[in-house]
């Protein structure tokens, strides 16, 4: 049995459809794992960087920490408040 990819009007074999479905399942699972990690980091931000968390919120603070923490000592001082 073949399936149709409606947008492009292309016939897909069962094997290709199974691979597409597996890839979609993997993408969904990876996104769920990413959300779990982000939730954990956000929950810890008030302890890790209290000043930054108060100013920009936990989600943004976590993203900023990931981007800038090891590059500039002044940024570290501002983030950690030490």
mmJSON file of the N, C-alpha and C atoms, coordinates in Angstrom:
{"data_MODEL":{"atom_site":{
"group_PDB":["ATOM","ATOM","ATOM","ATOM","ATOM","ATOM","ATOM","ATOM","ATOM","ATOM","ATOM","ATOM","ATOM","ATOM","ATOM","ATOM","ATOM","ATOM","ATOM","ATOM","ATOM","ATOM","ATOM","ATOM","ATOM","ATOM","ATOM","ATOM","ATOM","ATOM","ATOM","ATOM","ATOM","ATOM","ATOM","ATOM","ATOM","ATOM","ATOM","ATOM","ATOM","ATOM","ATOM","ATOM","ATOM","ATOM","ATOM","ATOM","ATOM","ATOM","ATOM","ATOM","ATOM","ATOM","ATOM","ATOM","ATOM","ATOM","ATOM","ATOM","ATOM","ATOM","ATOM","ATOM","ATOM","ATOM","ATOM","ATOM","ATOM","ATOM","ATOM","ATOM","ATOM","ATOM","ATOM","ATOM","ATOM","ATOM","ATOM","ATOM","ATOM","ATOM","ATOM","ATOM","ATOM","ATOM","ATOM","ATOM","ATOM","ATOM","ATOM","ATOM","ATOM","ATOM","ATOM","ATOM","ATOM","ATOM","ATOM","ATOM","ATOM","ATOM","ATOM","ATOM","ATOM","ATOM","ATOM","ATOM","ATOM","ATOM","ATOM","ATOM","ATOM","ATOM","ATOM","ATOM","ATOM","ATOM","ATOM","ATOM","ATOM","ATOM","ATOM","ATOM","ATOM","ATOM","ATOM","ATOM","ATOM","ATOM","ATOM","ATOM","ATOM","ATOM","ATOM","ATOM","ATOM","ATOM","ATOM","ATOM","ATOM","ATOM","ATOM","ATOM","ATOM","ATOM","ATOM","ATOM","ATOM","ATOM","ATOM","ATOM","ATOM","ATOM","ATOM","ATOM","ATOM","ATOM","ATOM","ATOM","ATOM","ATOM","ATOM","ATOM","ATOM","ATOM","ATOM","ATOM","ATOM","ATOM","ATOM","ATOM","ATOM","ATOM","ATOM","ATOM","ATOM","ATOM","ATOM","ATOM","ATOM","ATOM","ATOM","ATOM","ATOM","ATOM","ATOM","ATOM","ATOM","ATOM","ATOM","ATOM","ATOM","ATOM","ATOM","ATOM","ATOM","ATOM","ATOM","ATOM","ATOM","ATOM","ATOM","ATOM","ATOM","ATOM","ATOM","ATOM","ATOM","ATOM","ATOM","ATOM","ATOM","ATOM","ATOM","ATOM","ATOM","ATOM","ATOM","ATOM","ATOM","ATOM","ATOM","ATOM","ATOM","ATOM","ATOM","ATOM","ATOM","ATOM","ATOM","ATOM","ATOM","ATOM","ATOM","ATOM","ATOM","ATOM","ATOM","ATOM","ATOM","ATOM","ATOM","ATOM","ATOM","ATOM"],
"id":[1,2,3,4,5,6,7,8,9,10,11,12,13,14,15,16,17,18,19,20,21,22,23,24,25,26,27,28,29,30,31,32,33,34,35,36,37,38,39,40,41,42,43,44,45,46,47,48,49,50,51,52,53,54,55,56,57,58,59,60,61,62,63,64,65,66,67,68,69,70,71,72,73,74,75,76,77,78,79,80,81,82,83,84,85,86,87,88,89,90,91,92,93,94,95,96,97,98,99,100,101,102,103,104,105,106,107,108,109,110,111,112,113,114,115,116,117,118,119,120,121,122,123,124,125,126,127,128,129,130,131,132,133,134,135,136,137,138,139,140,141,142,143,144,145,146,147,148,149,150,151,152,153,154,155,156,157,158,159,160,161,162,163,164,165,166,167,168,169,170,171,172,173,174,175,176,177,178,179,180,181,182,183,184,185,186,187,188,189,190,191,192,193,194,195,196,197,198,199,200,201,202,203,204,205,206,207,208,209,210,211,212,213,214,215,216,217,218,219,220,221,222,223,224,225,226,227,228,229,230,231,232,233,234,235,236,237,238,239,240,241,242,243,244,245,246],
"type_symbol":["N","C","C","N","C","C","N","C","C","N","C","C","N","C","C","N","C","C","N","C","C","N","C","C","N","C","C","N","C","C","N","C","C","N","C","C","N","C","C","N","C","C","N","C","C","N","C","C","N","C","C","N","C","C","N","C","C","N","C","C","N","C","C","N","C","C","N","C","C","N","C","C","N","C","C","N","C","C","N","C","C","N","C","C","N","C","C","N","C","C","N","C","C","N","C","C","N","C","C","N","C","C","N","C","C","N","C","C","N","C","C","N","C","C","N","C","C","N","C","C","N","C","C","N","C","C","N","C","C","N","C","C","N","C","C","N","C","C","N","C","C","N","C","C","N","C","C","N","C","C","N","C","C","N","C","C","N","C","C","N","C","C","N","C","C","N","C","C","N","C","C","N","C","C","N","C","C","N","C","C","N","C","C","N","C","C","N","C","C","N","C","C","N","C","C","N","C","C","N","C","C","N","C","C","N","C","C","N","C","C","N","C","C","N","C","C","N","C","C","N","C","C","N","C","C","N","C","C","N","C","C","N","C","C","N","C","C","N","C","C","N","C","C","N","C","C"],
"label_atom_id":["N","CA","C","N","CA","C","N","CA","C","N","CA","C","N","CA","C","N","CA","C","N","CA","C","N","CA","C","N","CA","C","N","CA","C","N","CA","C","N","CA","C","N","CA","C","N","CA","C","N","CA","C","N","CA","C","N","CA","C","N","CA","C","N","CA","C","N","CA","C","N","CA","C","N","CA","C","N","CA","C","N","CA","C","N","CA","C","N","CA","C","N","CA","C","N","CA","C","N","CA","C","N","CA","C","N","CA","C","N","CA","C","N","CA","C","N","CA","C","N","CA","C","N","CA","C","N","CA","C","N","CA","C","N","CA","C","N","CA","C","N","CA","C","N","CA","C","N","CA","C","N","CA","C","N","CA","C","N","CA","C","N","CA","C","N","CA","C","N","CA","C","N","CA","C","N","CA","C","N","CA","C","N","CA","C","N","CA","C","N","CA","C","N","CA","C","N","CA","C","N","CA","C","N","CA","C","N","CA","C","N","CA","C","N","CA","C","N","CA","C","N","CA","C","N","CA","C","N","CA","C","N","CA","C","N","CA","C","N","CA","C","N","CA","C","N","CA","C","N","CA","C","N","CA","C","N","CA","C","N","CA","C","N","CA","C","N","CA","C","N","CA","C","N","CA","C","N","CA","C","N","CA","C","N","CA","C"],
"label_alt_id":[null,null,null,null,null,null,null,null,null,null,null,null,null,null,null,null,null,null,null,null,null,null,null,null,null,null,null,null,null,null,null,null,null,null,null,null,null,null,null,null,null,null,null,null,null,null,null,null,null,null,null,null,null,null,null,null,null,null,null,null,null,null,null,null,null,null,null,null,null,null,null,null,null,null,null,null,null,null,null,null,null,null,null,null,null,null,null,null,null,null,null,null,null,null,null,null,null,null,null,null,null,null,null,null,null,null,null,null,null,null,null,null,null,null,null,null,null,null,null,null,null,null,null,null,null,null,null,null,null,null,null,null,null,null,null,null,null,null,null,null,null,null,null,null,null,null,null,null,null,null,null,null,null,null,null,null,null,null,null,null,null,null,null,null,null,null,null,null,null,null,null,null,null,null,null,null,null,null,null,null,null,null,null,null,null,null,null,null,null,null,null,null,null,null,null,null,null,null,null,null,null,null,null,null,null,null,null,null,null,null,null,null,null,null,null,null,null,null,null,null,null,null,null,null,null,null,null,null,null,null,null,null,null,null,null,null,null,null,null,null,null,null,null,null,null,null],
"label_comp_id":["UNK","UNK","UNK","UNK","UNK","UNK","UNK","UNK","UNK","UNK","UNK","UNK","UNK","UNK","UNK","UNK","UNK","UNK","UNK","UNK","UNK","UNK","UNK","UNK","UNK","UNK","UNK","UNK","UNK","UNK","UNK","UNK","UNK","UNK","UNK","UNK","UNK","UNK","UNK","UNK","UNK","UNK","UNK","UNK","UNK","UNK","UNK","UNK","UNK","UNK","UNK","UNK","UNK","UNK","UNK","UNK","UNK","UNK","UNK","UNK","UNK","UNK","UNK","UNK","UNK","UNK","UNK","UNK","UNK","UNK","UNK","UNK","UNK","UNK","UNK","UNK","UNK","UNK","UNK","UNK","UNK","UNK","UNK","UNK","UNK","UNK","UNK","UNK","UNK","UNK","UNK","UNK","UNK","UNK","UNK","UNK","UNK","UNK","UNK","UNK","UNK","UNK","UNK","UNK","UNK","UNK","UNK","UNK","UNK","UNK","UNK","UNK","UNK","UNK","UNK","UNK","UNK","UNK","UNK","UNK","UNK","UNK","UNK","UNK","UNK","UNK","UNK","UNK","UNK","UNK","UNK","UNK","UNK","UNK","UNK","UNK","UNK","UNK","UNK","UNK","UNK","UNK","UNK","UNK","UNK","UNK","UNK","UNK","UNK","UNK","UNK","UNK","UNK","UNK","UNK","UNK","UNK","UNK","UNK","UNK","UNK","UNK","UNK","UNK","UNK","UNK","UNK","UNK","UNK","UNK","UNK","UNK","UNK","UNK","UNK","UNK","UNK","UNK","UNK","UNK","UNK","UNK","UNK","UNK","UNK","UNK","UNK","UNK","UNK","UNK","UNK","UNK","UNK","UNK","UNK","UNK","UNK","UNK","UNK","UNK","UNK","UNK","UNK","UNK","UNK","UNK","UNK","UNK","UNK","UNK","UNK","UNK","UNK","UNK","UNK","UNK","UNK","UNK","UNK","UNK","UNK","UNK","UNK","UNK","UNK","UNK","UNK","UNK","UNK","UNK","UNK","UNK","UNK","UNK","UNK","UNK","UNK","UNK","UNK","UNK","UNK","UNK","UNK","UNK","UNK","UNK"],
"label_asym_id":["A","A","A","A","A","A","A","A","A","A","A","A","A","A","A","A","A","A","A","A","A","A","A","A","A","A","A","A","A","A","A","A","A","A","A","A","A","A","A","A","A","A","A","A","A","A","A","A","A","A","A","A","A","A","A","A","A","A","A","A","A","A","A","A","A","A","A","A","A","A","A","A","A","A","A","A","A","A","A","A","A","A","A","A","A","A","A","A","A","A","A","A","A","A","A","A","A","A","A","A","A","A","A","A","A","A","A","A","A","A","A","A","A","A","A","A","A","A","A","A","A","A","A","A","A","A","A","A","A","A","A","A","A","A","A","A","A","A","A","A","A","A","A","A","A","A","A","A","A","A","A","A","A","A","A","A","A","A","A","A","A","A","A","A","A","A","A","A","A","A","A","A","A","A","A","A","A","A","A","A","A","A","A","A","A","A","A","A","A","A","A","A","A","A","A","A","A","A","A","A","A","A","A","A","A","A","A","A","A","A","A","A","A","A","A","A","A","A","A","A","A","A","A","A","A","A","A","A","A","A","A","A","A","A","A","A","A","A","A","A","A","A","A","A","A","A"],
"label_entity_id":["1","1","1","1","1","1","1","1","1","1","1","1","1","1","1","1","1","1","1","1","1","1","1","1","1","1","1","1","1","1","1","1","1","1","1","1","1","1","1","1","1","1","1","1","1","1","1","1","1","1","1","1","1","1","1","1","1","1","1","1","1","1","1","1","1","1","1","1","1","1","1","1","1","1","1","1","1","1","1","1","1","1","1","1","1","1","1","1","1","1","1","1","1","1","1","1","1","1","1","1","1","1","1","1","1","1","1","1","1","1","1","1","1","1","1","1","1","1","1","1","1","1","1","1","1","1","1","1","1","1","1","1","1","1","1","1","1","1","1","1","1","1","1","1","1","1","1","1","1","1","1","1","1","1","1","1","1","1","1","1","1","1","1","1","1","1","1","1","1","1","1","1","1","1","1","1","1","1","1","1","1","1","1","1","1","1","1","1","1","1","1","1","1","1","1","1","1","1","1","1","1","1","1","1","1","1","1","1","1","1","1","1","1","1","1","1","1","1","1","1","1","1","1","1","1","1","1","1","1","1","1","1","1","1","1","1","1","1","1","1","1","1","1","1","1","1"],
"label_seq_id":[1,1,1,2,2,2,3,3,3,4,4,4,5,5,5,6,6,6,7,7,7,8,8,8,9,9,9,10,10,10,11,11,11,12,12,12,13,13,13,14,14,14,15,15,15,16,16,16,17,17,17,18,18,18,19,19,19,20,20,20,21,21,21,22,22,22,23,23,23,24,24,24,25,25,25,26,26,26,27,27,27,28,28,28,29,29,29,30,30,30,31,31,31,32,32,32,33,33,33,34,34,34,35,35,35,36,36,36,37,37,37,38,38,38,39,39,39,40,40,40,41,41,41,42,42,42,43,43,43,44,44,44,45,45,45,46,46,46,47,47,47,48,48,48,49,49,49,50,50,50,51,51,51,52,52,52,53,53,53,54,54,54,55,55,55,56,56,56,57,57,57,58,58,58,59,59,59,60,60,60,61,61,61,62,62,62,63,63,63,64,64,64,65,65,65,66,66,66,67,67,67,68,68,68,69,69,69,70,70,70,71,71,71,72,72,72,73,73,73,74,74,74,75,75,75,76,76,76,77,77,77,78,78,78,79,79,79,80,80,80,81,81,81,82,82,82],
"pdbx_PDB_ins_code":[null,null,null,null,null,null,null,null,null,null,null,null,null,null,null,null,null,null,null,null,null,null,null,null,null,null,null,null,null,null,null,null,null,null,null,null,null,null,null,null,null,null,null,null,null,null,null,null,null,null,null,null,null,null,null,null,null,null,null,null,null,null,null,null,null,null,null,null,null,null,null,null,null,null,null,null,null,null,null,null,null,null,null,null,null,null,null,null,null,null,null,null,null,null,null,null,null,null,null,null,null,null,null,null,null,null,null,null,null,null,null,null,null,null,null,null,null,null,null,null,null,null,null,null,null,null,null,null,null,null,null,null,null,null,null,null,null,null,null,null,null,null,null,null,null,null,null,null,null,null,null,null,null,null,null,null,null,null,null,null,null,null,null,null,null,null,null,null,null,null,null,null,null,null,null,null,null,null,null,null,null,null,null,null,null,null,null,null,null,null,null,null,null,null,null,null,null,null,null,null,null,null,null,null,null,null,null,null,null,null,null,null,null,null,null,null,null,null,null,null,null,null,null,null,null,null,null,null,null,null,null,null,null,null,null,null,null,null,null,null,null,null,null,null,null,null],
"Cartn_x":[0.856,0.0,0.894,0.595,1.375,0.589,1.325,0.709,1.019,0.242,0.458,0.919,1.907,2.297,1.51,0.416,-0.589,-0.026,0.793,1.275,2.032,2.872,3.676,3.07,2.002,1.343,2.326,3.047,4.046,3.621,3.719,3.449,4.662,4.413,5.488,5.243,6.313,6.179,5.985,5.551,5.366,6.681,7.778,9.08,9.444,9.231,9.536,8.6,7.327,6.37,6.757,7.214,7.651,8.853,9.778,10.945,10.538,9.617,9.125,8.458,7.626,6.957,7.956,8.982,10.019,10.759,11.067,11.766,10.9,9.618,8.704,8.635,8.562,8.542,9.814,10.968,12.235,12.254,11.765,11.742,10.862,9.731,8.829,9.499,10.143,10.817,11.965,12.763,13.855,13.333,12.236,11.652,11.177,10.574,10.137,11.335,12.427,13.635,14.222,14.22,14.711,13.879,12.569,11.691,11.951,12.215,12.526,13.802,14.818,16.085,15.894,15.19,14.949,14.162,13.183,12.401,13.28,14.176,15.069,15.996,16.601,17.524,16.786,15.582,14.805,14.505,14.235,13.91,15.114,16.317,17.535,18.1,17.563,18.156,18.159,17.178,17.174,18.332,18.888,20.056,21.357,21.357,22.57,22.865,21.854,22.039,20.837,20.742,19.55,19.324,20.397,20.224,19.654,20.254,19.813,18.394,18.08,16.748,15.677,15.956,14.989,14.772,15.84,15.739,15.046,15.446,14.943,14.048,13.933,13.139,14.001,13.499,14.275,14.606,13.661,13.883,14.962,14.842,15.829,17.181,17.188,18.44,19.167,18.428,19.048,19.666,18.976,19.507,20.745,20.708,21.868,23.066,22.819,23.913,24.583,23.79,24.347,25.17,24.801,25.473,26.755,26.748,27.817,28.695,28.389,29.056,30.564,31.141,32.593,33.378,32.727,33.429,34.006,33.335,33.749,33.558,34.629,34.513,33.517,33.394,32.441,31.005,30.745,29.407,29.151,30.168,30.005,29.683,30.355,30.102,28.655,28.199,26.833,25.795,26.06,25.107,25.039,26.204,26.219,26.097,26.441,26.311,27.363,28.53,29.6,30.611],
"Cartn_y":[-1.188,0.0,1.24,2.157,3.394,4.52,5.488,6.668,7.869,8.889,10.114,11.224,11.946,13.168,14.257,14.693,15.511,16.822,17.486,18.806,18.751,17.734,17.618,16.649,15.971,14.977,13.913,13.367,12.345,11.057,9.941,8.642,8.217,7.748,7.244,5.768,5.002,3.579,3.431,2.242,1.98,2.139,1.701,1.823,3.282,4.118,5.547,6.173,5.817,6.361,5.957,4.712,4.263,5.068,5.341,6.156,7.572,8.137,9.483,9.492,8.484,8.401,8.226,7.396,7.22,8.533,9.252,10.535,11.53,11.54,12.433,12.054,10.765,10.297,10.701,10.569,10.983,12.474,13.271,14.723,15.106,14.441,14.724,14.355,13.176,12.74,13.675,14.094,15.032,16.359,16.841,18.088,17.94,16.794,16.554,16.529,15.889,15.843,17.241,18.026,19.406,20.207,20.034,20.747,20.328,19.037,18.557,19.201,19.265,19.875,21.361,22.041,23.472,23.739,22.908,23.077,22.916,21.923,21.717,22.915,23.368,24.505,25.746,25.974,27.134,27.048,25.851,25.7,25.997,25.856,26.091,27.5,28.284,29.579,30.558,30.511,31.46,31.202,30.002,29.699,29.978,29.723,29.871,31.337,32.072,33.473,34.295,34.585,35.264,36.662,37.428,38.785,38.76,37.952,37.86,37.311,36.326,35.715,36.729,37.576,38.608,39.599,39.953,40.971,40.45,39.265,38.81,37.576,36.952,35.736,34.497,33.383,32.148,31.599,31.623,31.058,31.82,33.13,33.956,33.878,33.858,33.754,32.457,31.356,30.073,30.125,30.725,30.832,31.729,32.839,33.74,33.058,32.314,31.601,30.631,29.937,28.992,29.67,30.88,31.591,32.303,32.894,33.818,33.426,32.41,32.224,32.105,31.48,31.28,32.304,33.295,34.193,35.449,35.985,37.283,37.334,37.594,37.662,38.719,39.84,40.866,40.346,39.593,39.007,38.029,37.232,36.315,37.061,38.177,38.968,39.48,39.972,40.507,39.396,38.235,37.142,36.558,36.228,35.542,36.503,37.731,38.716,38.583,38.058,37.894,39.009],
"Cartn_z":[0.0,0.0,0.0,-0.847,-0.894,-0.251,0.257,0.861,-0.007,0.173,-0.591,0.334,-0.119,0.547,-0.163,0.442,-0.229,-0.754,0.031,-0.362,-1.689,-1.841,-3.052,-4.069,-3.702,-4.564,-5.028,-4.06,-4.346,-3.655,-4.352,-3.74,-2.934,-1.719,-0.87,-0.61,-0.651,-0.339,1.166,1.576,3.004,3.764,3.16,3.813,4.064,3.077,3.225,4.255,4.21,5.188,6.6,6.778,8.102,8.581,7.683,8.061,8.432,7.689,7.995,9.365,9.634,10.93,12.068,11.856,12.883,13.14,12.08,12.235,13.0,12.707,13.435,14.909,15.192,16.588,17.317,16.633,17.246,17.526,16.59,16.769,17.949,18.079,19.206,20.52,20.561,21.785,22.153,21.162,21.431,21.974,21.427,21.913,23.357,23.685,25.069,26.012,25.592,26.42,26.6,25.547,25.622,26.62,26.576,27.498,28.942,29.173,30.524,31.048,30.199,30.609,30.876,29.999,30.18,31.467,31.755,32.988,34.222,34.189,35.324,35.509,34.421,34.511,35.005,34.495,34.939,36.431,36.914,38.341,39.23,38.697,39.469,39.301,38.401,38.068,39.24,40.106,41.226,42.184,42.169,42.997,42.256,40.956,40.155,39.849,39.416,39.022,39.476,40.773,41.285,40.697,40.52,39.987,38.578,37.741,36.354,36.259,37.072,37.047,37.406,38.377,38.771,37.631,36.934,35.884,34.631,34.141,32.846,32.91,34.063,34.175,34.011,34.517,34.565,33.179,32.272,30.943,30.196,30.167,29.472,30.163,31.49,32.238,31.9,31.809,31.468,30.077,29.149,27.785,27.742,28.47,28.512,29.159,30.227,30.899,29.932,29.16,28.205,27.129,26.797,25.71,26.173,27.37,27.732,28.919,29.669,30.962,30.92,29.938,29.98,29.175,28.601,27.681,28.327,29.333,29.84,31.352,32.106,33.566,34.053,33.333,33.732,33.626,32.584,32.438,33.576,33.916,35.044,36.318,36.545,37.738,37.757,36.629,36.534,36.71,36.131,36.201,37.602,38.158,39.439,40.612,40.426,41.495,42.575,42.247,43.243,43.089],
"occupancy":[1.0,1.0,1.0,1.0,1.0,1.0,1.0,1.0,1.0,1.0,1.0,1.0,1.0,1.0,1.0,1.0,1.0,1.0,1.0,1.0,1.0,1.0,1.0,1.0,1.0,1.0,1.0,1.0,1.0,1.0,1.0,1.0,1.0,1.0,1.0,1.0,1.0,1.0,1.0,1.0,1.0,1.0,1.0,1.0,1.0,1.0,1.0,1.0,1.0,1.0,1.0,1.0,1.0,1.0,1.0,1.0,1.0,1.0,1.0,1.0,1.0,1.0,1.0,1.0,1.0,1.0,1.0,1.0,1.0,1.0,1.0,1.0,1.0,1.0,1.0,1.0,1.0,1.0,1.0,1.0,1.0,1.0,1.0,1.0,1.0,1.0,1.0,1.0,1.0,1.0,1.0,1.0,1.0,1.0,1.0,1.0,1.0,1.0,1.0,1.0,1.0,1.0,1.0,1.0,1.0,1.0,1.0,1.0,1.0,1.0,1.0,1.0,1.0,1.0,1.0,1.0,1.0,1.0,1.0,1.0,1.0,1.0,1.0,1.0,1.0,1.0,1.0,1.0,1.0,1.0,1.0,1.0,1.0,1.0,1.0,1.0,1.0,1.0,1.0,1.0,1.0,1.0,1.0,1.0,1.0,1.0,1.0,1.0,1.0,1.0,1.0,1.0,1.0,1.0,1.0,1.0,1.0,1.0,1.0,1.0,1.0,1.0,1.0,1.0,1.0,1.0,1.0,1.0,1.0,1.0,1.0,1.0,1.0,1.0,1.0,1.0,1.0,1.0,1.0,1.0,1.0,1.0,1.0,1.0,1.0,1.0,1.0,1.0,1.0,1.0,1.0,1.0,1.0,1.0,1.0,1.0,1.0,1.0,1.0,1.0,1.0,1.0,1.0,1.0,1.0,1.0,1.0,1.0,1.0,1.0,1.0,1.0,1.0,1.0,1.0,1.0,1.0,1.0,1.0,1.0,1.0,1.0,1.0,1.0,1.0,1.0,1.0,1.0,1.0,1.0,1.0,1.0,1.0,1.0,1.0,1.0,1.0,1.0,1.0,1.0,1.0,1.0,1.0,1.0,1.0,1.0],
"B_iso_or_equiv":[0.0,0.0,0.0,0.0,0.0,0.0,0.0,0.0,0.0,0.0,0.0,0.0,0.0,0.0,0.0,0.0,0.0,0.0,0.0,0.0,0.0,0.0,0.0,0.0,0.0,0.0,0.0,0.0,0.0,0.0,0.0,0.0,0.0,0.0,0.0,0.0,0.0,0.0,0.0,0.0,0.0,0.0,0.0,0.0,0.0,0.0,0.0,0.0,0.0,0.0,0.0,0.0,0.0,0.0,0.0,0.0,0.0,0.0,0.0,0.0,0.0,0.0,0.0,0.0,0.0,0.0,0.0,0.0,0.0,0.0,0.0,0.0,0.0,0.0,0.0,0.0,0.0,0.0,0.0,0.0,0.0,0.0,0.0,0.0,0.0,0.0,0.0,0.0,0.0,0.0,0.0,0.0,0.0,0.0,0.0,0.0,0.0,0.0,0.0,0.0,0.0,0.0,0.0,0.0,0.0,0.0,0.0,0.0,0.0,0.0,0.0,0.0,0.0,0.0,0.0,0.0,0.0,0.0,0.0,0.0,0.0,0.0,0.0,0.0,0.0,0.0,0.0,0.0,0.0,0.0,0.0,0.0,0.0,0.0,0.0,0.0,0.0,0.0,0.0,0.0,0.0,0.0,0.0,0.0,0.0,0.0,0.0,0.0,0.0,0.0,0.0,0.0,0.0,0.0,0.0,0.0,0.0,0.0,0.0,0.0,0.0,0.0,0.0,0.0,0.0,0.0,0.0,0.0,0.0,0.0,0.0,0.0,0.0,0.0,0.0,0.0,0.0,0.0,0.0,0.0,0.0,0.0,0.0,0.0,0.0,0.0,0.0,0.0,0.0,0.0,0.0,0.0,0.0,0.0,0.0,0.0,0.0,0.0,0.0,0.0,0.0,0.0,0.0,0.0,0.0,0.0,0.0,0.0,0.0,0.0,0.0,0.0,0.0,0.0,0.0,0.0,0.0,0.0,0.0,0.0,0.0,0.0,0.0,0.0,0.0,0.0,0.0,0.0,0.0,0.0,0.0,0.0,0.0,0.0,0.0,0.0,0.0,0.0,0.0,0.0,0.0,0.0,0.0,0.0,0.0,0.0],
"pdbx_formal_charge":[null,null,null,null,null,null,null,null,null,null,null,null,null,null,null,null,null,null,null,null,null,null,null,null,null,null,null,null,null,null,null,null,null,null,null,null,null,null,null,null,null,null,null,null,null,null,null,null,null,null,null,null,null,null,null,null,null,null,null,null,null,null,null,null,null,null,null,null,null,null,null,null,null,null,null,null,null,null,null,null,null,null,null,null,null,null,null,null,null,null,null,null,null,null,null,null,null,null,null,null,null,null,null,null,null,null,null,null,null,null,null,null,null,null,null,null,null,null,null,null,null,null,null,null,null,null,null,null,null,null,null,null,null,null,null,null,null,null,null,null,null,null,null,null,null,null,null,null,null,null,null,null,null,null,null,null,null,null,null,null,null,null,null,null,null,null,null,null,null,null,null,null,null,null,null,null,null,null,null,null,null,null,null,null,null,null,null,null,null,null,null,null,null,null,null,null,null,null,null,null,null,null,null,null,null,null,null,null,null,null,null,null,null,null,null,null,null,null,null,null,null,null,null,null,null,null,null,null,null,null,null,null,null,null,null,null,null,null,null,null,null,null,null,null,null,null],
"auth_seq_id":[1,1,1,2,2,2,3,3,3,4,4,4,5,5,5,6,6,6,7,7,7,8,8,8,9,9,9,10,10,10,11,11,11,12,12,12,13,13,13,14,14,14,15,15,15,16,16,16,17,17,17,18,18,18,19,19,19,20,20,20,21,21,21,22,22,22,23,23,23,24,24,24,25,25,25,26,26,26,27,27,27,28,28,28,29,29,29,30,30,30,31,31,31,32,32,32,33,33,33,34,34,34,35,35,35,36,36,36,37,37,37,38,38,38,39,39,39,40,40,40,41,41,41,42,42,42,43,43,43,44,44,44,45,45,45,46,46,46,47,47,47,48,48,48,49,49,49,50,50,50,51,51,51,52,52,52,53,53,53,54,54,54,55,55,55,56,56,56,57,57,57,58,58,58,59,59,59,60,60,60,61,61,61,62,62,62,63,63,63,64,64,64,65,65,65,66,66,66,67,67,67,68,68,68,69,69,69,70,70,70,71,71,71,72,72,72,73,73,73,74,74,74,75,75,75,76,76,76,77,77,77,78,78,78,79,79,79,80,80,80,81,81,81,82,82,82],
"auth_comp_id":["UNK","UNK","UNK","UNK","UNK","UNK","UNK","UNK","UNK","UNK","UNK","UNK","UNK","UNK","UNK","UNK","UNK","UNK","UNK","UNK","UNK","UNK","UNK","UNK","UNK","UNK","UNK","UNK","UNK","UNK","UNK","UNK","UNK","UNK","UNK","UNK","UNK","UNK","UNK","UNK","UNK","UNK","UNK","UNK","UNK","UNK","UNK","UNK","UNK","UNK","UNK","UNK","UNK","UNK","UNK","UNK","UNK","UNK","UNK","UNK","UNK","UNK","UNK","UNK","UNK","UNK","UNK","UNK","UNK","UNK","UNK","UNK","UNK","UNK","UNK","UNK","UNK","UNK","UNK","UNK","UNK","UNK","UNK","UNK","UNK","UNK","UNK","UNK","UNK","UNK","UNK","UNK","UNK","UNK","UNK","UNK","UNK","UNK","UNK","UNK","UNK","UNK","UNK","UNK","UNK","UNK","UNK","UNK","UNK","UNK","UNK","UNK","UNK","UNK","UNK","UNK","UNK","UNK","UNK","UNK","UNK","UNK","UNK","UNK","UNK","UNK","UNK","UNK","UNK","UNK","UNK","UNK","UNK","UNK","UNK","UNK","UNK","UNK","UNK","UNK","UNK","UNK","UNK","UNK","UNK","UNK","UNK","UNK","UNK","UNK","UNK","UNK","UNK","UNK","UNK","UNK","UNK","UNK","UNK","UNK","UNK","UNK","UNK","UNK","UNK","UNK","UNK","UNK","UNK","UNK","UNK","UNK","UNK","UNK","UNK","UNK","UNK","UNK","UNK","UNK","UNK","UNK","UNK","UNK","UNK","UNK","UNK","UNK","UNK","UNK","UNK","UNK","UNK","UNK","UNK","UNK","UNK","UNK","UNK","UNK","UNK","UNK","UNK","UNK","UNK","UNK","UNK","UNK","UNK","UNK","UNK","UNK","UNK","UNK","UNK","UNK","UNK","UNK","UNK","UNK","UNK","UNK","UNK","UNK","UNK","UNK","UNK","UNK","UNK","UNK","UNK","UNK","UNK","UNK","UNK","UNK","UNK","UNK","UNK","UNK","UNK","UNK","UNK","UNK","UNK","UNK"],
"auth_asym_id":["A","A","A","A","A","A","A","A","A","A","A","A","A","A","A","A","A","A","A","A","A","A","A","A","A","A","A","A","A","A","A","A","A","A","A","A","A","A","A","A","A","A","A","A","A","A","A","A","A","A","A","A","A","A","A","A","A","A","A","A","A","A","A","A","A","A","A","A","A","A","A","A","A","A","A","A","A","A","A","A","A","A","A","A","A","A","A","A","A","A","A","A","A","A","A","A","A","A","A","A","A","A","A","A","A","A","A","A","A","A","A","A","A","A","A","A","A","A","A","A","A","A","A","A","A","A","A","A","A","A","A","A","A","A","A","A","A","A","A","A","A","A","A","A","A","A","A","A","A","A","A","A","A","A","A","A","A","A","A","A","A","A","A","A","A","A","A","A","A","A","A","A","A","A","A","A","A","A","A","A","A","A","A","A","A","A","A","A","A","A","A","A","A","A","A","A","A","A","A","A","A","A","A","A","A","A","A","A","A","A","A","A","A","A","A","A","A","A","A","A","A","A","A","A","A","A","A","A","A","A","A","A","A","A","A","A","A","A","A","A","A","A","A","A","A","A"],
"auth_atom_id":["N","CA","C","N","CA","C","N","CA","C","N","CA","C","N","CA","C","N","CA","C","N","CA","C","N","CA","C","N","CA","C","N","CA","C","N","CA","C","N","CA","C","N","CA","C","N","CA","C","N","CA","C","N","CA","C","N","CA","C","N","CA","C","N","CA","C","N","CA","C","N","CA","C","N","CA","C","N","CA","C","N","CA","C","N","CA","C","N","CA","C","N","CA","C","N","CA","C","N","CA","C","N","CA","C","N","CA","C","N","CA","C","N","CA","C","N","CA","C","N","CA","C","N","CA","C","N","CA","C","N","CA","C","N","CA","C","N","CA","C","N","CA","C","N","CA","C","N","CA","C","N","CA","C","N","CA","C","N","CA","C","N","CA","C","N","CA","C","N","CA","C","N","CA","C","N","CA","C","N","CA","C","N","CA","C","N","CA","C","N","CA","C","N","CA","C","N","CA","C","N","CA","C","N","CA","C","N","CA","C","N","CA","C","N","CA","C","N","CA","C","N","CA","C","N","CA","C","N","CA","C","N","CA","C","N","CA","C","N","CA","C","N","CA","C","N","CA","C","N","CA","C","N","CA","C","N","CA","C","N","CA","C","N","CA","C","N","CA","C","N","CA","C","N","CA","C","N","CA","C","N","CA","C","N","CA","C"],
"pdbx_PDB_model_num":[1,1,1,1,1,1,1,1,1,1,1,1,1,1,1,1,1,1,1,1,1,1,1,1,1,1,1,1,1,1,1,1,1,1,1,1,1,1,1,1,1,1,1,1,1,1,1,1,1,1,1,1,1,1,1,1,1,1,1,1,1,1,1,1,1,1,1,1,1,1,1,1,1,1,1,1,1,1,1,1,1,1,1,1,1,1,1,1,1,1,1,1,1,1,1,1,1,1,1,1,1,1,1,1,1,1,1,1,1,1,1,1,1,1,1,1,1,1,1,1,1,1,1,1,1,1,1,1,1,1,1,1,1,1,1,1,1,1,1,1,1,1,1,1,1,1,1,1,1,1,1,1,1,1,1,1,1,1,1,1,1,1,1,1,1,1,1,1,1,1,1,1,1,1,1,1,1,1,1,1,1,1,1,1,1,1,1,1,1,1,1,1,1,1,1,1,1,1,1,1,1,1,1,1,1,1,1,1,1,1,1,1,1,1,1,1,1,1,1,1,1,1,1,1,1,1,1,1,1,1,1,1,1,1,1,1,1,1,1,1,1,1,1,1,1,1]
}}}
